[in-house]
């Protein structure tokens, strides 16, 4: 099996480093047709063994690990695909050289949507001609509270893209609305039970706001490698 560069199920999240994009991906992955960025969890959902509660608990596990270890914990591109957008920036053929088998499987199926990240201009995955781009805007307040600095750049429009407003994270109703707009953009149906979905989503939002500075600035060391431990 080869990589299918025409897949329509790849969603590239485009945002600056420290801008909160992995959190948005986890929130969207509460949906039964959207995968978390971790091989084992992705396979479980594809096998029908991870419902909304299981996905919710997998997300909450990262927050609990943050609190306990005082490190930033996240799922990530390397854990799902074996490579990341930064690898493609250095070598456009990096995906063919580095990807794990799951990546090839994902690009050749049409049921589940999966995320990768581009911290640049949104073109790292340009060979994936039918990709969707979820571009985050107004993330400066997150970066600043993480002791970083960032000026919102003027970026050219990308085809098949949606701008997600990170200011919505500050308000429960705004966040639910923005997430549902993103689900519409991706092309999946809304949850039938919006009460269950909104309850889990609100808990994730609240916990993100409680923990999103952990591991940044004076509080600790930003350490993606430790996210491997979150799964065992």
C-alpha positions in Angstrom: 0.0 0.0 0.0 1.3 3.4 -0.9 0.4 6.9 0.5 -2.7 8.3 -1.2 -1.8 11.9 -1.8 -5.4 12.6 -2.9 -7.0 11.7 0.4 -9.8 14.1 1.4 -9.7 13.0 5.1 -6.5 14.8 6.1 -7.1 17.9 8.2 -4.0 20.1 8.6 -4.1 22.4 11.7 -2.2 25.5 10.9 -1.1 27.7 13.9 2.0 29.1 15.6 4.0 27.1 18.1 2.4 27.2 21.6 -0.9 28.4 20.1 -3.2 25.7 21.5 -3.8 23.7 18.3 -3.4 20.2 19.8 -6.1 21.1 22.3 -8.5 21.9 19.5 -7.7 18.7 17.8 -8.4 16.8 21.0 -11.7 18.6 21.4 -12.8 17.7 17.8 -11.6 14.1 18.3 -14.5 13.6 20.8 -16.4 12.9 17.5 -16.6 9.2 16.6 -15.3 9.9 13.0 -12.2 12.0 14.1 -9.0 10.4 15.4 -6.7 11.4 18.2 -3.0 11.7 17.2 -1.8 8.5 18.8 -1.5 5.2 16.9 -3.1 2.9 19.5 -6.0 5.2 20.2 -6.6 5.8 16.5 -6.7 2.1 15.8 -9.1 1.5 18.7 -11.5 4.0 17.3 -11.2 2.6 13.8 -12.1 -0.8 15.3 -15.2 0.6 16.9 -13.7 0.3 20.4 -13.6 4.0 21.5 -16.8 6.0 21.9 -17.2 9.6 23.0 -16.6 8.8 26.7 -13.4 6.8 25.9 -12.2 9.7 23.7 -13.0 12.1 26.5 -11.1 10.1 29.1 -8.1 9.8 26.7 -8.0 13.6 26.5 -8.5 14.1 30.2 -5.6 11.7 30.8 -3.2 14.3 29.2 -4.4 17.0 31.5 -4.1 14.8 34.6 -0.5 13.9 33.5 0.3 17.6 33.1 -0.8 18.3 36.7 1.1 15.4 38.1 4.4 15.8 36.2 4.5 19.6 35.7 5.3 19.1 32.0 3.3 19.9 28.9 1.8 16.6 27.7 0.2 16.1 24.3 -0.5 13.6 21.6 1.3 14.5 18.3 2.0 14.0 14.7 4.9 11.6 15.2 2.8 9.3 17.4 0.2 9.0 14.6 2.3 9.1 11.4 5.9 8.7 12.3 6.8 12.1 10.9 5.6 15.7 11.2 5.2 18.9 9.1 8.6 20.1 10.2 10.2 17.0 8.6 8.4 17.9 5.3 9.7 21.4 5.5 13.2 20.0 5.4 12.5 17.2 2.9 9.2 17.1 1.0 9.7 13.3 0.7 10.0 12.8 4.4 6.6 11.2 4.7 7.5 8.5 2.2 10.7 7.8 4.0 9.5 8.0 7.6 5.8 7.2 7.9 4.5 4.2 9.8 2.1 1.8 8.2 -0.9 3.4 9.9 -0.3 6.6 7.9 -0.7 4.7 4.6 -3.8 3.1 5.9 -5.3 6.4 7.0 -4.7 8.1 3.6 -6.4 5.1 1.8 -9.6 5.0 3.9 -12.6 7.4 3.8 -14.4 6.9 7.1 -12.2 8.7 9.6 -10.6 12.1 9.6 -7.1 12.6 11.0 -5.0 15.6 12.0 -1.5 16.8 11.2 0.1 20.1 12.2 1.7 22.9 10.1 3.4 25.7 12.1 4.3 27.6 9.0 2.4 29.0 6.1 0.1 26.1 5.7 1.9 24.5 2.8 4.0 21.8 4.4 1.4 19.2 3.2 1.0 20.7 -0.2 1.4 17.3 -1.9 -1.9 16.3 -0.3 -3.9 18.2 -2.8 -7.3 17.6 -1.2 -6.3 18.4 2.4 -8.5 20.5 4.6 -6.7 23.3 6.5 -8.0 24.4 10.0 -6.2 27.7 10.5 -6.3 29.1 14.1 -6.6 32.8 14.6 -6.4 35.0 17.7 -4.1 32.6 19.6 -1.8 35.4 20.9 -3.3 35.4 24.4 -2.4 31.7 24.8 1.1 32.2 23.6 1.6 35.3 25.8 0.4 33.4 28.9 2.8 30.7 28.1 5.6 33.3 28.2 6.0 33.4 24.5 5.7 36.3 22.0 3.8 36.3 18.7 2.4 38.8 16.2 -0.5 37.6 14.1 0.9 37.5 10.6 -0.9 38.4 7.4 -1.2 35.0 5.6 -2.5 34.3 2.1 -5.8 32.4 1.8 -5.5 28.7 1.4 -8.1 26.6 -0.6 -10.4 24.4 1.4 -9.7 26.2 4.7 -11.5 27.4 7.8 -10.5 30.0 10.4 -11.1 28.9 14.0 -11.3 31.7 16.5 -9.3 30.9 19.6 -11.0 33.7 21.5 -13.9 31.3 21.7 -12.0 29.2 24.2 -12.7 31.8 26.8 -16.5 31.3 26.7 -18.5 28.0 26.9 -21.2 28.9 24.4 -18.8 30.5 21.9 -16.5 27.5 22.1 -19.4 25.0 21.5 -20.5 27.0 18.5 -17.0 27.3 17.0 -16.4 23.6 17.4 -19.6 22.8 15.7 -18.7 25.1 12.8 -15.3 23.3 12.6 -17.2 19.9 12.5 -19.3 21.3 9.6 -16.2 22.3 7.8 -14.6 18.9 8.2 -17.7 17.3 7.0 -19.0 15.2 9.9 -22.5 15.2 11.4 -23.1 16.9 14.7 -23.7 14.7 17.7 -27.2 13.5 18.1 -27.0 14.1 21.8 -25.7 17.6 22.1 -26.1 17.6 25.8 -23.6 14.8 26.3 -21.2 16.3 23.8 -21.4 19.8 25.3 -20.9 18.4 28.8 -17.7 16.6 27.8 -16.5 19.5 25.7 -17.1 22.0 28.5 -15.1 19.9 31.0 -12.2 19.8 28.4 -12.4 23.5 27.9 -12.3 24.3 31.6 -9.5 21.9 32.2 -7.4 23.4 29.4 -7.8 26.8 30.9 -6.7 25.5 34.2 -3.6 23.7 32.8 -2.5 25.3 29.6 0.5 27.2 31.1 1.9 24.1 32.8 5.3 23.3 31.3 5.9 26.7 29.8 7.9 29.6 31.1 8.8 29.5 34.8 6.5 26.6 35.6 8.4 23.8 34.0 10.0 22.5 30.8 8.0 22.1 27.6 8.6 18.5 26.7 6.8 16.7 23.9 8.8 13.5 24.4 7.1 12.8 27.7 3.7 12.6 26.0 4.6 9.1 25.0 4.2 8.1 28.6 0.6 9.3 28.7 -0.4 6.0 27.0 1.4 3.7 29.4 
